[in-house]
């Protein structure tokens, strides 16, 4: 079976790496013939993870020409497996013309990208693009949704087949943290400059707790401006060291505001923390409520008092940290691991061709 894979980014982009590239060995083992073509290259990913004011604006025009040429010559493929959309910021009617093909396609979403358009501040963007993703979903053979929120949107807008597959980690490559009794306690967050604004939800609690010289907050991949108000160790994100750095944490946090875009998040930070055997604390928003079993593998914190209480509980109870971390690791192995989800994806792609 020949598959044309149209990812958003190359391997350096986290969403593409975790939703697509890490599955390739499983697909190749099933004799899939894979041709992958990212829309944006590594330069653009570096742009996303850098101080954008210090570099020149990336020009994506070449990416649009390249993607157009690929879709005009796709007749030799049995299936197209696509991330989010073929052409970002292009209306559905134009994308349909450029993607005119009889080849079935599976479209994957790990974010509520439809809200990027239908809730945009610019009236003309909303008018021209608000229905784009719903139309792409309706034309697809299968919509792969990272969570129920995205799946519900696809169902509402007429998608023929919808499968929920969470974003997962390869637990064979993630070492579980060993807890040692010591005086310091590290609260940790991982993400990107585009999501580090979410830390603001927990800032009042972090500011109060970090007055204790034995408590510190570390943020991997955050934008400096989003942690200026906090005593924070800012750690650059690197693919090669992300799990090593997470293992330095004693607890992983995922604060989120309760907004439509955030309800569509897949809770991947929590899955990363739990794969490392860490307890977690998260806002009770969207998929966070499915991942966190309150009091078992972590806590759901609804308000400043909750954040302070649960962080203090974990600081004072290293045995509870270890117990929750073990429960979280087990849940990831069962429900959010590459090993558990890859066979489901293989069958899904096979069935998409047979439809």
C-alpha positions as CSV (number, residue, x, y, z in Angstrom):
1,X,0.0,0.0,0.0
2,X,1.4,3.4,-1.0
3,X,0.7,6.3,1.2
4,X,1.5,10.0,0.6
5,X,2.0,11.6,4.1
6,X,1.5,15.3,4.2
7,X,2.7,16.5,7.6
8,X,2.7,20.0,8.9
9,X,6.4,20.0,9.9
10,X,9.4,17.8,9.5
11,X,10.6,15.6,12.4
12,X,11.7,18.6,14.5
13,X,8.0,19.7,14.9
14,X,6.6,18.0,18.0
15,X,3.0,17.6,16.6
16,X,4.2,16.0,13.4
17,X,6.8,13.9,15.2
18,X,4.4,12.4,17.7
19,X,1.3,12.2,15.5
20,X,3.1,10.8,12.4
21,X,6.8,10.1,12.3
22,X,7.1,7.9,15.3
23,X,4.6,5.5,13.7
24,X,6.6,4.9,10.6
25,X,8.5,1.8,11.8
26,X,5.2,0.1,12.6
27,X,3.8,1.0,9.2
28,X,6.9,-0.1,7.3
29,X,6.8,-3.4,9.2
30,X,3.3,-3.9,7.7
31,X,4.8,-3.3,4.2
32,X,3.4,0.2,3.8
33,X,5.3,2.2,1.1
34,X,5.6,5.7,2.7
35,X,6.3,9.0,1.0
36,X,6.4,11.9,3.5
37,X,6.4,15.6,2.6
38,X,6.2,18.2,5.3
39,X,4.7,21.6,4.5
40,X,7.1,23.6,6.7
41,X,10.8,22.7,7.1
42,X,13.1,22.8,10.1
43,X,13.8,26.6,9.6
44,X,10.1,27.3,10.4
45,X,10.1,25.0,13.4
46,X,13.2,26.8,14.7
47,X,11.3,30.1,14.2
48,X,8.4,28.8,16.3
49,X,10.7,27.9,19.2
50,X,12.8,31.0,19.1
51,X,12.4,34.7,20.1
52,X,10.5,35.6,17.0
53,X,11.4,39.3,17.3
54,X,15.1,38.5,16.8
55,X,14.8,36.7,13.4
56,X,13.4,37.5,10.0
57,X,9.9,36.5,9.2
58,X,9.8,33.1,7.5
59,X,8.5,33.2,3.9
60,X,6.3,30.1,3.2
61,X,5.5,30.8,-0.4
62,X,7.8,28.0,-1.6
63,X,5.9,25.6,0.7
64,X,2.6,26.4,-1.0
65,X,4.1,25.7,-4.5
66,X,5.7,22.5,-3.4
67,X,2.5,21.2,-1.8
68,X,0.5,22.1,-4.9
69,X,2.8,20.1,-7.2
70,X,2.6,17.1,-4.9
71,X,-1.2,17.0,-4.9
72,X,-1.3,17.3,-8.7
73,X,0.7,14.2,-9.1
74,X,-0.8,11.9,-6.4
75,X,-2.5,9.4,-8.7
76,X,0.0,6.7,-7.9
77,X,-0.9,6.6,-4.2
78,X,-3.6,4.4,-2.5
79,X,-4.1,6.9,0.4
80,X,-3.2,10.4,1.5
81,X,-2.6,10.8,5.3
82,X,-2.7,14.5,6.1
83,X,-2.1,16.7,9.2
84,X,-4.8,19.3,9.8
85,X,-5.1,20.8,6.3
86,X,-3.3,20.8,3.0
87,X,-2.8,24.6,2.8
88,X,-2.8,26.8,6.0
89,X,-4.8,30.0,5.7
90,X,-6.2,29.1,2.3
91,X,-10.1,29.0,1.9
92,X,-11.7,25.6,1.6
93,X,-13.0,26.3,-1.9
94,X,-9.4,27.0,-3.2
95,X,-8.0,24.1,-1.3
96,X,-10.6,21.8,-2.8
97,X,-9.5,22.8,-6.3
98,X,-5.8,22.3,-5.5
99,X,-6.5,19.0,-3.9
100,X,-8.9,17.6,-6.5
101,X,-8.2,13.9,-6.4
102,X,-9.9,10.5,-6.3
103,X,-7.4,9.2,-3.7
104,X,-9.1,8.7,-0.3
105,X,-7.6,10.7,2.5
106,X,-7.3,10.4,6.3
107,X,-7.0,13.7,8.1
108,X,-5.5,14.1,11.6
109,X,-6.1,16.8,14.3
110,X,-4.4,17.1,17.6
111,X,-5.7,20.7,18.2
112,X,-9.0,22.4,17.7
113,X,-7.5,24.2,14.7
114,X,-11.0,25.2,13.6
115,X,-11.0,27.8,16.4
116,X,-7.9,29.4,14.9
117,X,-10.2,30.5,12.1
118,X,-13.8,30.8,13.5
119,X,-12.6,32.7,16.6
120,X,-10.0,34.9,14.9
121,X,-10.0,38.6,15.7
122,X,-10.0,39.6,12.1
123,X,-13.5,39.6,10.5
124,X,-12.3,38.7,7.1
125,X,-10.5,35.7,8.4
126,X,-13.6,34.5,10.2
127,X,-15.7,35.1,7.1
128,X,-13.5,33.3,4.6
129,X,-12.1,30.5,6.8
130,X,-14.5,29.8,9.7
131,X,-16.1,26.8,7.9
132,X,-12.9,25.5,6.2
133,X,-12.0,22.7,8.6
134,X,-15.6,21.4,8.9
135,X,-15.7,21.1,5.1
136,X,-12.4,19.3,4.9
137,X,-13.6,16.9,7.6
138,X,-16.8,16.2,5.7
139,X,-14.9,15.3,2.6
140,X,-12.4,13.0,4.3
141,X,-12.6,9.2,4.4
142,X,-11.6,9.3,8.1
143,X,-11.0,11.9,10.7
144,X,-8.5,11.0,13.3
145,X,-9.2,13.1,16.4
146,X,-6.8,13.5,19.3
147,X,-9.7,13.8,21.8
148,X,-13.5,13.8,22.2
149,X,-13.8,17.6,21.7
150,X,-12.4,17.5,18.2
151,X,-14.3,14.3,17.5
152,X,-17.5,16.0,18.5
153,X,-16.9,18.9,16.1
154,X,-16.2,16.4,13.3
155,X,-19.4,14.5,14.0
156,X,-21.5,17.7,14.1
157,X,-20.2,18.7,10.7
158,X,-20.8,15.5,8.9
159,X,-17.6,13.5,8.9
160,X,-18.3,10.0,7.6
161,X,-15.9,8.1,10.0
162,X,-14.2,9.4,13.1
163,X,-11.6,7.6,15.2
164,X,-10.1,9.0,18.5
165,X,-6.4,8.3,18.8
166,X,-4.6,10.2,21.5
167,X,-1.1,11.7,21.1
168,X,1.3,9.1,22.6
169,X,4.9,8.4,23.7
170,X,7.2,5.5,23.1
171,X,7.4,4.2,26.6
172,X,10.3,2.0,25.7
173,X,12.4,5.1,25.2
174,X,11.3,7.0,28.3
175,X,13.1,6.2,31.6
176,X,10.9,6.4,34.7
177,X,12.1,8.8,37.4
178,X,13.7,7.5,40.6
179,X,12.7,9.6,43.6
180,X,15.3,10.5,46.2
181,X,14.6,12.2,49.5
182,X,16.1,15.7,49.4
183,X,15.4,19.2,50.5
184,X,14.6,20.7,47.1
185,X,11.3,20.3,45.2
186,X,11.0,21.2,41.6
187,X,7.7,22.1,39.9
188,X,8.0,21.7,36.1
189,X,6.3,22.7,32.9
190,X,7.2,21.8,29.3
191,X,5.8,23.4,26.1
192,X,6.5,26.0,23.5
193,X,6.5,29.8,23.3
194,X,3.0,29.7,21.8
195,X,1.6,27.9,24.8
196,X,3.6,29.3,27.8
197,X,1.0,32.0,28.3
198,X,-1.0,29.2,30.0
199,X,1.4,29.3,32.9
200,X,-0.4,32.5,34.0
201,X,-3.2,30.4,35.4
202,X,-0.9,29.1,38.1
203,X,1.3,32.2,38.5
204,X,-0.3,33.4,41.9
205,X,0.3,29.9,43.4
206,X,3.8,29.6,42.0
207,X,4.8,33.1,43.2
208,X,3.7,32.3,46.7
209,X,5.2,28.8,46.9
210,X,8.6,29.8,45.3
211,X,9.2,32.2,48.3
212,X,10.3,29.0,50.0
213,X,14.0,28.6,49.0
214,X,13.5,24.8,48.8
215,X,10.9,25.1,46.0
216,X,11.8,26.1,42.5
217,X,9.9,26.3,39.2
218,X,11.4,25.2,35.9
219,X,9.9,25.8,32.5
220,X,11.1,24.0,29.3
221,X,10.5,25.9,26.1
222,X,8.6,28.8,27.6
223,X,8.8,32.4,26.2
224,X,10.7,34.6,28.6
225,X,8.0,37.2,28.8
226,X,5.5,34.6,30.1
227,X,7.6,33.7,33.2
228,X,9.0,37.2,34.0
229,X,6.7,37.4,37.1
230,X,8.0,34.1,38.6
231,X,11.2,33.0,40.1
232,X,11.9,30.5,37.3
233,X,14.6,28.5,35.8
234,X,14.1,28.8,32.0
235,X,15.3,25.8,30.0
236,X,15.6,25.8,26.2
237,X,13.6,23.0,24.6
238,X,15.7,20.4,22.7
239,X,14.3,17.3,21.2
240,X,17.3,15.3,22.4
241,X,17.0,16.3,26.0
242,X,13.3,16.9,26.7
243,X,12.7,13.7,28.7
244,X,16.0,14.0,30.5
245,X,15.0,17.5,31.7
246,X,11.5,16.3,32.6
247,X,13.1,13.7,34.9
248,X,14.6,16.6,36.9
249,X,11.0,17.6,38.0
250,X,9.3,16.3,41.1
251,X,5.8,17.2,39.7
252,X,4.6,18.2,36.2
253,X,1.9,20.8,35.8
254,X,-0.5,21.7,33.0
255,X,-2.5,24.9,33.8
256,X,-5.0,25.9,31.2
257,X,-7.7,28.6,30.9
258,X,-11.1,27.3,30.2
259,X,-11.6,28.5,26.6
260,X,-12.7,26.7,23.4
261,X,-9.2,26.4,22.0
262,X,-7.8,24.9,25.2
263,X,-10.7,22.5,25.5
264,X,-9.4,21.0,22.3
265,X,-5.9,20.4,23.7
266,X,-4.8,16.7,23.9
267,X,-3.1,16.9,27.3
268,X,0.2,15.7,25.9
269,X,2.3,17.5,28.6
270,X,0.5,15.3,31.2
271,X,1.3,12.2,29.1
272,X,5.0,13.1,29.0
273,X,5.2,13.7,32.7
274,X,3.3,10.5,33.5
275,X,5.5,8.5,31.2
276,X,8.5,9.7,33.3
277,X,6.7,8.5,36.4
278,X,5.8,12.0,37.8
279,X,2.7,13.0,39.6
280,X,0.8,15.7,37.8
281,X,-1.4,18.7,38.6
282,X,-3.7,20.1,35.9
283,X,-6.6,22.5,35.3
284,X,-9.9,20.5,34.9
285,X,-10.2,21.6,31.3
286,X,-10.9,19.4,28.3
287,X,-8.9,16.1,28.0
288,X,-7.0,16.9,31.2
289,X,-10.1,15.5,33.0
290,X,-9.7,12.2,31.2
291,X,-6.0,11.8,31.8
292,X,-5.8,12.8,35.4
293,X,-7.5,10.4,37.9
294,X,-7.9,12.8,40.7
295,X,-6.1,11.5,43.8
296,X,-4.6,8.5,42.0
297,X,-2.0,9.8,39.5
298,X,-2.3,13.4,40.3
299,X,-4.7,16.3,41.1
300,X,-7.1,18.5,39.2
301,X,-6.7,22.1,40.5
302,X,-9.6,24.5,40.1
303,X,-8.3,27.8,41.4
304,X,-5.3,29.3,43.3
305,X,-6.1,27.6,46.6
306,X,-6.2,24.1,44.9
307,X,-2.8,24.7,43.2
308,X,-1.2,25.7,46.5
309,X,-2.8,22.9,48.4
310,X,-1.9,20.1,46.0
311,X,1.6,21.3,45.4
312,X,2.3,21.5,49.1
313,X,0.8,18.0,49.6
314,X,3.2,16.6,47.1
315,X,6.2,18.5,48.4
316,X,5.6,17.0,51.9
317,X,4.9,13.5,50.7
318,X,7.6,12.0,48.5
319,X,6.0,8.5,48.9
320,X,2.8,9.9,47.5
321,X,4.8,11.4,44.6
322,X,6.2,8.0,43.9
323,X,2.9,6.2,44.2
324,X,1.1,8.6,41.9
325,X,4.0,8.5,39.4
326,X,3.8,4.7,39.2
327,X,0.0,4.9,38.6
328,X,0.5,7.5,35.9
329,X,3.2,5.5,34.2
330,X,0.9,2.4,34.2
331,X,-1.9,4.4,32.7
332,X,0.3,5.8,29.9
333,X,1.6,2.3,29.1
334,X,-2.0,1.0,28.8
335,X,-3.7,3.9,27.1
336,X,-1.3,6.5,25.8
337,X,1.8,4.6,24.6
338,X,3.0,4.1,21.0
339,X,2.9,0.4,21.7
340,X,-0.8,0.4,22.6
341,X,-1.9,2.8,19.8
342,X,0.2,1.9,16.8
343,X,-1.7,-1.4,16.0
344,X,-5.0,0.6,16.0
345,X,-3.5,3.2,13.5
346,X,-2.3,0.4,11.2
347,X,-5.8,-1.1,11.0
348,X,-7.4,2.3,10.6
349,X,-5.2,3.2,7.5
350,X,-5.8,-0.3,6.0
351,X,-9.6,0.1,6.4
352,X,-9.5,3.7,4.9
353,X,-8.2,2.2,1.6
354,X,-10.8,-0.5,1.5
355,X,-13.7,2.0,1.9
